[in-house]
Amino acid sequence: MQKFLADAAEFIPILFQGVVLTIGLTIGSLVISTVLGLVWALMRVSGVWVLNGTAKLFVNFIRGIPIIVQLFYIYFVLPDLGITLTAMQAAIIGLGIAYSAYHSENFRAGIEAIDHGQIEAAQSIGMGWWMVMRRVILPQAIRIVLPPYGNIMIMMLKDSSQASTITVAELAMQGKLIASSTFKNTSVFTLVALMYLCMSLPLMALVTYLEKRFSSGQR
């Protein structure tokens, strides 16, 4: 135990640099995935077959390709097409696009769970489609989608480790670099696991709170 504590005191400051990048990567990709996911969801429920078909095709396409392959394509292939991104930019965009497909299905399910009669009632008093969505449907759908949204956020935090495959020095990469130079695999990867757990636990607690709050019908 004393040896582990000594290793922890030595390695934690270095690993913390990876924690900062991991958090930044997660937040950046969460913003992109949320915005894109909402766009795809609105296209799916728009009632316009071209928009619905386009969004459905994109979502299925993205869900069918492993995240790591998408990261490779963005970071290694796009430069051949004249688009060069830093590893961090490629990771944020890649994870954001990948998870937008999952957010899309979550948002769509939340929107479609609202009673269609409310849409008809709102349209009967002269509201347009977008106003109905903004003032009637989306405020109610948020309460439905928040708990699964939190679960997706936890998955995204853990999947941020895949950014190490394109040289982003986030937590997993920092741990790999330290372990390869010190050969203290047990200490290093135990610390890495504990740090991921420490970042995930507050999100898990938030998800549990939201599930209890909304399942009980509180506001």
N, C-alpha and C positions, 0 to 999 in steps of 0.2 A: 504493500500500500504506500509506504514512504517513497519507494521508487516511482510509483505512478504519480504521486503528488509532486515530486520533483520534476518529472517530465511535463506535468500539466503546467507548472509555473513557467517552464521554459517555452512550451509550445503554444499556449493559449494566446499570447499577444500576436503571434504570427497567424494562427488560425482565425483570430478575430478580424483580421483584414479580409479573409475570405467570407466571414459572416456579413460584413458590410456590403461586399459585392453581391452576395446571395440575396440580401434584403432588397438592394437596389434593383437587381435583376427581376425579382419576384414582383415588386411594385410596378416597374415599367411594363412588364409583360401582362400584368393584371389589368392595367389601364387599357392597353391595346386590345386585349381579348374581350374585355367588357364592352367596349365601344363597338368593335366588330361583331361580337356576338349579338348585341342588341339590334344592329343593322340587319344581320342575317335573319333574326327572329321576326322583325317587322316585315321583311320581304316575304317570309314564309306565310304570314297571316294577312298579307295585304289583299288577297283575293285576286291579284293580277297574276295570271299563269306564267308569264315570262319571268317576273320577279321571283315567284315561288319556285319555279323550276331552276333558275340560276342559283338561288341560295341553297336549294336542296342538293344540287350537283356539287357545289363547292364544299358544303359541309361533309358530304359523304366522301368526297375526294380527300379532304384533309384528314378525316378520321381513319381513312384506310392506309395512310402512310405513317410509319413510325416517326416519332418526334426527332430522333437522332438523324434520320435521313433528311428531314426537312432542314435541320440545322446545317448539315453538310452541304445541301444544295444552296442555301442562302450564302454560306460563308465561302465555299470553294467554287461553286458553279457561276454565281452571279458576276464575279469579277471577269469571267470570260465574255460576259455580255455587256461589259462596261460599267457595272455597278459594284463598287467596292465599299465594303462596310468593315468597321472594326469588329473584333470578336464579340465585344459586349453588345454592340448595336445589332449584330446578326442574331445573337442569343435572345435579346429582348423581342425582336421582331418575330423570330422563329417560334418562340414559346407563345407569344401573343397570338399569332395566326393559328397555331395548333390548338390552343385552348379556346379560341373563339368559337370553334365548332361545338365544343361541349357547353359553353355558355349559351350558345344559340338554342340548343335543344332544351336547356333549363328554362330560358326566358320564354320560349315558345310554349312550353308546357304550362308555365304560369299564366301567360296571356289567355291561352285556350281554356284554362280552368275557370275563368270569370264567366258568369251567366251571360249568354248571348242576348238575353232580353234587355240587359243594361245598355248594350250597344244600340239596339233598336229604339229604346226609349230616348237615348241621347240624340240619335239621328232624327228622331221625330220632332225634336225642338230646334232643329236647324244646325246641329253640330256637324262639322265635317269629320272625315276619317281621322285625320291627324289630331284634331282637337279631342275627339272621343278617346283616342289612345292616351294623349297627354293628361287629360283631366279626369278620365273615368277608369280606364283599364289599367294603365301602368301603375298608378298609386296603389291599387289593390294587388296587382301581380307582384309587386315588390315584396309584400309580406309573405307570399308563397315561395318565391325563389330565393330568399335570403339564406335559409338553412342549407340547401344544397349548394348555393353559391359559396358558402363558407367551406364546405367540403372540397369543392373544386380548388379553392384558394390553397388549402393544405396540400392537395396533390401537386399544385403548381410549385409550391415551395420545395417539395421534395424532388420534383422533376427538374428543378433548376440545376441539379447536380449534373444533368446531361450536357450543360454548357461547357463542362470541362473537356468534352471531346473536341471542341473547337478552340481550345487554349484559354478560355476564360478562367482566371485564377480565383474562382469562387471557393467555397469551403471544401468541397470534395477534392478539387485540384490542389489546394494548399495542403490538405492532408496527405495526398499522394506524393507531393514533392518532399514533404518533411519525412515521410516514411521511407522513401527511396534513398534519402541522404543519410538517415540515422539508423535505419533498419529496426526501429522501434515500432513495429507494426501494431502491436497490441495496444500500447499507450496512445498512439496517434489516432487510430481509427475508433477506439473507445471514446476519445475526446470528440472526434467528429460526430459520432452517433449521438452523444450527449448534447452537443450544440444544436444539431438538427431537432432533437427532442425538445430542447428548451425553446426553440423558435416555434415548434408546432403546438406545444401544450396550450399557450394562450389562445391560439386559433381554435383548437379543439374545445376549449372552455367556452369560447364565444359561440361556436356552432351549437353546443349543447344548450346554452342559454337561449339562443334564438329559437331552437326547436321547441323548447318548453314554453317559451313566451307565446309563440304563434299557434302552437297546438292547443293552448288553453284559451285562445281567442282574445288575449290581452292586447292592448295598444300601447 
